[in-house]
């Protein structure tokens, strides 16, 4: 009899751990041992022992308890009232969004072709159509990982279109977003190195300084990237002027926008931006440990832009049967899936499920709904701003024209953002994102976010807590 200790370990969830299955797979590729697969890796790069891992969890119940225990260590927005923003925001998610995206035919439809995945392709086409109307463009592409990724790929597109090698961005851009743009544009190992240059912003309003933009534009400028609203919440009244200056200099203008603002804020297409990017997360997507992000991109129906766009574009086309239409991918050969190593950009697994979710949200809301949610956000954010200004020592450096987010400065109170946020957390509140490290000229400031989910009572609760903390 063979003891249990002598038997090979077979994991209940991993079929490949069965010895017979391993042998069959190795035989199919002409090998005798798994170690032969690793032969090309130098021995000094291989770990010569097993990983130091805990014993495997062999039952579903044990696994569920283990994961639940990890999750319960989080302090979530379910248990606390959150005023955090900075790229991932608390917005209302209609139940229909969860219902649709959890359907098996969409949730598991990773990829396919026009003959095998019509439902997914039609859903993408409907999303494209709705986003195109919201943004005022003709072409909307398959979304990428997040806002920063979309902006970075847009800048690389602009460089290929213009034949130039420099990107201009606002100096007060969100630091995480700036880091992603630089990572996609600046590495020396890339064939096309694109330095990212900062353009000065007004320290009182946060808006891009047009005079500094004029000085910064040159024959090397491939793209001018700006945001409306900006990372610090400020609205950009000079958006059309920025686009015009970029166009006059032969550069591509790229506008970063919050899509949930577009029911009341001018669309990027209307003020002349060549490319629009942003994040779909406000459109019916739950926050998920800081994610739930999905970067979108849109532009005019221009062959130059379509040819240099690295993302899939889903569209509707006529078939050989008169009057019949189908859904499929537009010019798939131009992407890295078609060009392989010759592609100017490579994009992998994207966030297409969130495109479907955003499409459901936009179809549910309609134009009137988007106007109403935008108006609600503006009203509640400005109610909060007026209440914050009445707290002794608190100042709002950019409160004249903003959408849903604004910096709140505690310098006059003699308190640090860290102290304030710790005290708020004790009272069941998430305070604003600390800006003091990334934006030292703003002093001890935090970025607070107010959306349609914050009732007047919620805002009053925050104000009362701040008064108590700062007294």
PyMOL commands that set and color helices and strands:
alter all, ss='L'
color gray80, all
select helices_A, chain A and resi 4-6+15-17+19-28+34-38+43-45+60-71+95-101+104-107+118-135+147-162+175-185+210-216+239-248+259-261+303-308+332-334+336-342+352-389+411-413+417-426+440-442+456-470
alter helices_A, ss='H'
color red, helices_A
select strands_A, chain A and resi 81-82+139-140+166-170+195-199+223-227+252-258+275-279+295-299+314-318+325-329+405-409+429-430+433-434+445-449
alter strands_A, ss='S'
color yellow, strands_A
deselect
rebuild
show_as cartoon
